[in-house]
Amino acid sequence: MTRSYGSTTPEEAGEKFKDSQFLVFMNRILALTVSGLWCLMFKQPRHGAPMYKYSFASLSNIMSSWCQYEALKYISFPTQVLAKASKVIPVMLMGKIVSHKSYEYWEYFTAVLISLGVSMFLLWSTPSKQPSTVTTFSGVVILIGYIVFDSFTSNWQDNLFKYKMSSVQMMFGVNLFSCLFTVGSLLEQGAFFDSVAFMTRHSEFAFHAVLLSVCSACGQLFIFYTISQFGAAVFTIIMTLRQAIAILLSCFLYGHAVTIIGGFGVGVVFLALFLRVYARSRMKSGRRLAAPLGQKV
């Protein structure tokens, strides 16, 4: 959206595409096509989930995206970082509400450690190139909306897997309603045909939009598979760590300095991950030992 299309010389300004909602629609329609073809080509489990239930995850996903981008106008950089790094805990709490899941105390403890460590690393290792926005009350409200909607989305999708569907079927259902919601909004605003006209005028933009959509669709395959196999909480931990790993790699690649506090935060994250693995292995070994005892009795 920052790139100019149609300019033949450096002096020409060209045209810039301004409708991000159409790009979202492109992502969703291609993901819908990919998942639909996959379901047709490969045998899938018998579908038993009511179709309307996909609309909840789709709508909450759209609302979380809107809240995320809108909140950036009204909250400071540290607030953004803390909110993104602390999503694990709201996801776990939402899991208790939506799916009636129960978590061990060590899972809450390690989630807090991961949030703390990632926050320390991001806050002290990410240079802010622009002056920080002052956090306002409306920004905090929108940010809370983002956290609530985002936590609900992954947990609702996790809850839908009780119908024994595949991750591709989930992808198809969610993207079907996302396409309906976004195309309805585009048509209501009169932006759909303008965006299509822009695409027909600039073949380079069409290529970029399709490439972006392909990457998004591939990402969704991994997202839905992760949620189906490991649950919403583990998925959120992975996404939280992804931010820290991306910045850590940029520090190594571009020579950015990592502060002492940032390095300590990385250590806290690795400690939390080690504790999760250790506690989970202890639980599994305890269950294996308890099984023979139960059989003898």
C-alpha positions as CSV (number, residue, x, y, z in Angstrom):
1,M,0.0,0.0,0.0
2,T,3.0,2.3,0.2
3,R,4.1,1.4,-3.3
4,S,3.2,3.4,-6.4
5,Y,1.9,1.6,-9.5
6,G,1.7,2.8,-13.1
7,S,4.7,5.2,-13.1
8,T,7.0,4.7,-16.0
9,T,9.6,7.3,-14.9
10,P,10.9,8.3,-11.5
11,E,9.3,11.7,-11.8
12,E,5.8,10.2,-12.2
13,A,3.9,9.8,-9.0
14,G,1.8,6.8,-10.0
15,E,-1.2,5.4,-8.1
16,K,-1.3,4.0,-4.7
17,F,-3.7,1.4,-3.6
18,K,-5.5,2.5,-0.4
19,D,-8.1,-0.1,0.5
20,S,-6.7,-2.6,2.9
21,Q,-10.1,-4.3,3.2
22,F,-9.9,-5.5,-0.4
23,L,-6.5,-7.0,0.4
24,V,-8.1,-8.9,3.3
25,F,-10.8,-10.1,0.9
26,M,-8.2,-11.3,-1.6
27,N,-6.5,-13.2,1.2
28,R,-9.7,-14.8,2.3
29,I,-11.0,-15.7,-1.2
30,L,-7.7,-17.4,-2.1
31,A,-7.6,-19.3,1.2
32,L,-11.2,-20.3,0.6
33,T,-10.3,-21.6,-2.9
34,V,-7.3,-23.5,-1.6
35,S,-9.1,-25.1,1.2
36,G,-12.1,-25.9,-1.0
37,L,-10.0,-27.6,-3.6
38,W,-8.1,-29.5,-0.9
39,C,-11.4,-30.8,0.5
40,L,-12.5,-31.9,-3.0
41,M,-9.2,-33.6,-3.9
42,F,-8.6,-35.4,-0.6
43,K,-10.9,-37.4,1.6
44,Q,-12.0,-35.4,4.7
45,P,-13.9,-36.5,7.8
46,R,-17.6,-36.3,7.8
47,H,-18.6,-32.7,8.5
48,G,-20.8,-32.4,11.5
49,A,-20.5,-28.8,12.7
50,P,-23.3,-26.3,12.1
51,M,-22.2,-23.9,9.5
52,Y,-23.3,-20.8,11.4
53,K,-20.8,-21.5,14.1
54,Y,-18.0,-20.6,11.8
55,S,-19.4,-17.1,11.5
56,F,-18.5,-16.4,15.2
57,A,-14.8,-17.1,14.6
58,S,-14.8,-15.1,11.4
59,L,-16.5,-12.1,12.8
60,S,-14.3,-12.0,15.9
61,N,-11.3,-12.3,13.7
62,I,-12.4,-9.3,11.6
63,M,-13.1,-7.3,14.8
64,S,-9.8,-8.2,16.4
65,S,-8.0,-7.1,13.2
66,W,-9.9,-3.8,13.2
67,C,-9.3,-3.2,16.9
68,Q,-5.6,-4.0,16.5
69,Y,-5.0,-1.4,13.7
70,E,-7.3,1.2,15.2
71,A,-5.7,1.0,18.7
72,L,-2.3,1.9,17.2
73,K,-3.6,5.5,16.8
74,Y,-4.3,5.9,20.5
75,I,-1.8,3.9,22.5
76,S,1.9,4.2,23.2
77,F,4.6,1.8,22.0
78,P,5.2,0.2,25.4
79,T,1.5,-0.4,25.7
80,Q,1.4,-2.1,22.3
81,V,4.3,-4.3,23.3
82,L,2.9,-5.3,26.6
83,A,-0.5,-6.2,25.1
84,K,1.0,-8.3,22.4
85,A,3.4,-10.1,24.7
86,S,0.7,-10.8,27.3
87,K,-1.9,-12.4,25.1
88,V,-1.1,-15.9,26.4
89,I,-2.9,-15.3,29.7
90,P,-6.1,-13.9,28.3
91,V,-6.2,-16.8,25.8
92,M,-6.0,-19.3,28.7
93,L,-8.7,-17.4,30.6
94,M,-10.9,-17.3,27.6
95,G,-10.3,-21.1,27.1
96,K,-11.9,-21.6,30.5
97,I,-15.0,-19.7,29.5
98,V,-15.4,-21.0,25.9
99,S,-14.2,-24.5,26.2
100,H,-14.3,-25.1,30.0
101,K,-10.6,-26.0,29.8
102,S,-8.6,-26.4,33.0
103,Y,-4.9,-25.5,33.2
104,E,-2.3,-26.5,35.7
105,Y,-0.7,-23.9,37.9
106,W,2.6,-24.4,36.2
107,E,1.0,-23.5,32.9
108,Y,-0.2,-20.1,34.3
109,F,3.2,-19.6,35.9
110,T,5.2,-20.2,32.7
111,A,2.7,-18.1,30.7
112,V,3.4,-15.2,33.0
113,L,7.2,-15.8,32.7
114,I,6.9,-15.9,28.9
115,S,4.9,-12.7,28.8
116,L,7.4,-11.0,31.2
117,G,10.4,-12.1,29.3
118,V,9.1,-11.2,25.8
119,S,8.0,-7.8,27.2
120,M,11.4,-7.1,28.6
121,F,13.1,-8.1,25.4
122,L,10.8,-6.2,23.1
123,L,10.7,-3.0,25.2
124,W,14.5,-2.8,25.6
125,S,15.6,-4.1,22.3
126,T,13.2,-2.5,19.8
127,P,14.2,1.0,18.8
128,S,11.2,3.3,18.3
129,K,11.8,5.3,15.2
130,Q,8.8,7.5,15.6
131,P,7.7,9.4,18.7
132,S,5.5,7.3,20.9
133,T,1.8,8.0,20.9
134,V,0.2,9.0,24.2
135,T,-2.0,6.2,25.6
136,T,-5.6,7.4,25.9
137,F,-8.6,5.8,27.6
138,S,-10.3,5.1,24.2
139,G,-7.1,3.4,23.0
140,V,-7.1,1.2,26.1
141,V,-10.7,0.2,25.5
142,I,-10.0,-0.6,21.9
143,L,-6.9,-2.6,22.9
144,I,-9.0,-4.6,25.4
145,G,-11.4,-5.3,22.6
146,Y,-8.6,-6.6,20.4
147,I,-7.3,-8.9,23.2
148,V,-10.9,-10.2,23.9
149,F,-11.8,-10.8,20.3
150,D,-8.4,-12.4,19.5
151,S,-8.6,-14.7,22.5
152,F,-12.1,-15.7,21.6
153,T,-11.2,-16.5,17.9
154,S,-8.5,-19.1,18.6
155,N,-10.5,-20.6,21.5
156,W,-13.7,-20.8,19.5
157,Q,-11.8,-22.5,16.6
158,D,-10.2,-24.9,19.1
159,N,-13.7,-25.6,20.5
160,L,-15.1,-26.4,17.0
161,F,-12.6,-29.2,16.6
162,K,-14.7,-31.3,18.9
163,Y,-16.8,-32.0,15.8
164,K,-13.8,-34.1,14.6
165,M,-13.3,-31.9,11.5
166,S,-9.9,-31.5,9.8
167,S,-8.0,-28.2,9.9
168,V,-8.7,-27.6,6.2
169,Q,-12.4,-27.9,6.8
170,M,-12.1,-25.3,9.6
171,M,-10.1,-23.1,7.2
172,F,-12.9,-23.4,4.6
173,G,-15.7,-22.6,7.0
174,V,-14.0,-19.6,8.6
175,N,-12.9,-18.1,5.3
176,L,-16.3,-18.6,3.7
177,F,-17.9,-16.3,6.2
178,S,-14.9,-13.9,6.1
179,C,-15.5,-13.5,2.4
180,L,-19.2,-12.9,2.8
181,F,-18.5,-10.3,5.5
182,T,-15.7,-8.4,3.7
183,V,-17.4,-8.4,0.2
184,G,-20.6,-7.2,1.8
185,S,-18.7,-4.3,3.5
186,L,-16.8,-3.5,0.2
187,L,-20.0,-3.4,-1.8
188,E,-21.8,-1.3,0.8
189,Q,-18.9,1.2,0.7
190,G,-18.7,1.1,-3.1
191,A,-15.0,0.2,-2.9
192,F,-15.2,-3.3,-4.5
193,F,-15.4,-2.3,-8.1
194,D,-12.9,0.5,-7.7
195,S,-10.4,-2.0,-6.3
196,V,-11.1,-4.4,-9.1
197,A,-10.6,-1.6,-11.7
198,F,-7.3,-0.7,-10.0
199,M,-6.2,-4.3,-10.3
200,T,-7.1,-4.5,-14.0
201,R,-5.1,-1.3,-14.6
202,H,-2.0,-2.5,-12.9
203,S,-1.0,-6.1,-13.5
204,E,2.0,-5.7,-11.1
205,F,-0.4,-4.9,-8.3
206,A,-2.5,-8.0,-9.2
207,F,0.6,-10.1,-9.0
208,H,1.6,-8.7,-5.6
209,A,-1.9,-9.1,-4.2
210,V,-2.0,-12.7,-5.4
211,L,1.4,-13.4,-4.0
212,L,0.4,-11.9,-0.6
213,S,-2.7,-14.0,-0.6
214,V,-0.8,-17.2,-1.4
215,C,1.5,-16.5,1.6
216,S,-1.5,-15.8,3.8
217,A,-3.2,-19.0,2.7
218,C,-0.1,-21.1,3.4
219,G,0.1,-19.4,6.8
220,Q,-3.5,-20.3,7.6
221,L,-2.8,-24.0,6.9
222,F,-0.2,-24.0,9.6
223,I,-2.3,-21.9,12.0
224,F,-5.4,-24.1,11.8
225,Y,-3.3,-27.3,12.0
226,T,-1.5,-26.0,15.1
227,I,-4.7,-25.1,16.8
228,S,-6.3,-28.5,16.0
229,Q,-3.3,-30.4,17.3
230,F,-2.0,-28.4,20.2
231,G,-4.8,-25.9,21.2
232,A,-5.2,-22.2,21.4
233,A,-2.8,-21.6,24.3
234,V,0.2,-23.3,22.6
235,F,-0.6,-21.5,19.3
236,T,-0.6,-18.1,21.1
237,I,2.7,-18.9,22.8
238,I,4.2,-19.7,19.4
239,M,3.0,-16.4,17.9
240,T,4.3,-14.5,20.9
241,L,7.7,-16.1,20.7
242,R,7.7,-15.4,16.9
243,Q,7.9,-11.7,17.6
244,A,10.9,-12.0,19.9
245,I,12.7,-14.4,17.5
246,A,12.1,-12.1,14.6
247,I,13.7,-9.2,16.5
248,L,16.5,-11.4,17.8
249,L,17.3,-12.4,14.3
250,S,17.3,-8.8,13.1
251,C,19.7,-8.0,15.9
252,F,22.2,-10.6,14.7
253,L,21.7,-9.9,11.0
254,Y,21.9,-6.1,11.1
255,G,24.2,-5.7,14.1
256,H,21.6,-4.1,16.5
257,A,22.7,-4.2,20.1
258,V,20.8,-6.3,22.7
259,T,20.7,-4.6,26.0
260,I,21.4,-6.4,29.3
261,I,17.7,-6.2,30.3
262,G,16.7,-7.5,26.8
263,G,19.1,-10.4,27.2
264,F,17.8,-11.2,30.6
265,G,14.3,-11.2,29.1
266,V,15.4,-13.8,26.5
267,G,16.8,-15.9,29.4
268,V,13.5,-15.7,31.2
269,V,11.7,-16.9,28.1
270,F,14.0,-19.9,27.7
271,L,13.6,-20.7,31.4
272,A,9.8,-20.7,31.0
273,L,10.0,-23.0,28.0
274,F,12.3,-25.4,29.8
275,L,9.9,-25.4,32.8
276,R,7.0,-26.2,30.5
277,V,8.8,-29.1,28.9
278,Y,10.0,-30.4,32.2
279,A,6.6,-30.1,33.9
280,R,4.9,-31.8,31.0
281,S,7.3,-34.7,30.9
282,R,6.9,-35.1,34.7
283,M,3.2,-35.3,34.3
284,K,3.4,-37.9,31.5
285,S,5.8,-40.0,33.4
286,G,3.6,-39.8,36.5
287,R,0.6,-41.0,34.4
288,R,2.6,-43.9,33.0
289,L,3.6,-45.0,36.6
290,A,0.0,-44.6,37.8
291,A,-1.4,-46.8,35.1
292,P,0.2,-50.1,36.1
293,L,-0.7,-49.4,39.8
294,G,-4.3,-49.0,38.8
295,Q,-4.3,-52.2,36.9
296,K,-2.8,-54.2,39.9
297,V,-5.5,-52.9,42.2
